[in-house]
């Protein structure tokens, strides 16, 4: 055997031709997300997407009808010893995925005009100063618009703890047994929240967010404990208006993360919220009725074998409102992925949602969704992206109660089938 | 079984497809996230270690390595496994791949990405000048783990610039050897869990779980990309001070050898020397011998001395 002659495998690399981005200067972190594609509904028409009425989320594989993208650029602009400043930014874009030209003209956003249905949003612009507070070594002082420690479930795109927005805070304060984080965040209700004879002005809401993370509880297990206090911040004019009540609320969250769990991990979150904060994610809302909410979210990704990974989720949410407009939402989803090789995989997704309205005499509704997708991705992991998937989706519901389809399917129908091709990437 | 180099074949294929092996447009090569990385080799690190122990040393010295020439637009995967030659380096025995770098290009950057999975080859890189003298040794401190992003995989990366401001500078680095060392193989690298990479990209809270660890192994795959300075993007010529290669100590500067002299040229100078001697013009004969030496015919001087017998 001749060992002197080297063997090579030359694989031409390829680039994302769709992303025409000039080479950024060195040390700029370019990050982002995108999903886009094309689909159709069996029987004709644009791709319909299926969601149970009142459910907080829908299972997303082969069930996303829009183009959504985020483009972020960040850079550490200054560093001296352990002290540093980082600037982060992110702009998001969304459109109905109906035309080449989908202008982001906010005046016409979300209209039916297929050429002007785009929207864009400045979602992040913040500065993070690490180690700049001499009395809190290791901590980061930050201010600006920010995705703040959002907790989500990937397969149904459900954010159950998300107070992101304009804000300021200090994170990663070392308190020995845990890391502490404090933040002041803002969200605002539009003037539509109050339609009485009053002022018709926007209401600013504050959320004060306190978290303890990285608490060791068991082998490979960590605990997060969080408390959010949200309240309306009324102006003098709003204070005098009897139509505005100073709504406020409390949200307590406990989340346990188990690593080394069947080749993956499991996250169990328990949340209890009251009154103004019974939105969905921890923000205050003045339009809310008083009441209480209990929510459990259990999710994980496990490796069933070398070739099969699966994500699962169970959600139970009980909104018990004084005005009887609450509901119980139960959700269960699975997405096993079988990997044929390092690039190609087959994914199956089953999602079940059930919503039981609190008001007497209203029917409980449900939705079952099945999707099969052949996927090609840059790598083998469940999380490997970019990915291109060819999918077929079938959904069933009771057409007498509601129409689960976003379009293309007539009211009264009990089921629907869609198919298409979608790309998804994050980097 | 003979292992033949597939490089010329693949290069040929690339050129027939009019793609060039560079694949991606040069400007996009600068963005790691757009550079498709190969899958890490799936090997057992103990089997690799055993294969290395059994592999015979290919060559008596680095001088005897077979250096594969690579073009200035090179982008490809270097597989360092048991089919690669092995050599007993000062830092330990290792499989290696050796390359002859482009000589007449603009200055360029070499990017190395050693792909990490369950195992990773923690690379060492050796650069040598045209005289096969070591100019740089890169190792543990130079290759650092960079998490996956976009099409880029988890990998141990290094970037190095090779200067070509003066093409006739005999000290220019001409050869690159990729290998690993005992020190590197003793370690391991922690890889960012893909669920955390997702969280980082999406701005969500990463799950608080342990990261997987890649054992350093004797075999691995390194993606190598060469990025030549572009005409428009090249930095204005900066002054590179001459670097001593130890001439003072008697080291010779590796001269670029002159092409061999044509027999016609040789014959011409000998005829002219004969003619000058016939005319008793010794000075002209000496000048002709010098001139012949300058075009590479050192033997003209001997020829002249043989003709001029000291009486």
Interface residues (C-beta under 8 A of the other chain):
Chain A: X1 X2 X3 X4 X5 X6 X7 X8 X9 X10 X11 X12 X13 X14 X15 X16 X19 X21 X22 X23 X24 X30 X31 X32 X33 X70 X72 X90 X124 X147 X149 X150 X151 X152 X154 X164 X213 X214 X220 X222 X224 X257 X258 X259 X260 X265 X267 X301 X342 X378 X379 X380 X381 X382 X383 X384 X385 X386 X425 X426 X427
Chain B: X1 X2 X3 X4 X5 X6 X7 X10 X11 X14 X19 X21 X22 X23 X24 X25 X27 X28 X29 X30 X31 X33 X34 X35 X36 X37 X38 X39 X55 X56 X58 X59 X66 X68 X75 X76 X77 X78 X79 X83 X84 X85 X86 X97 X98 X148 X149 X150 X151 X153 X194 X195 X197 X198 X200 X201 X202 X203 X204 X205 X207 X208 X209 X210 X225
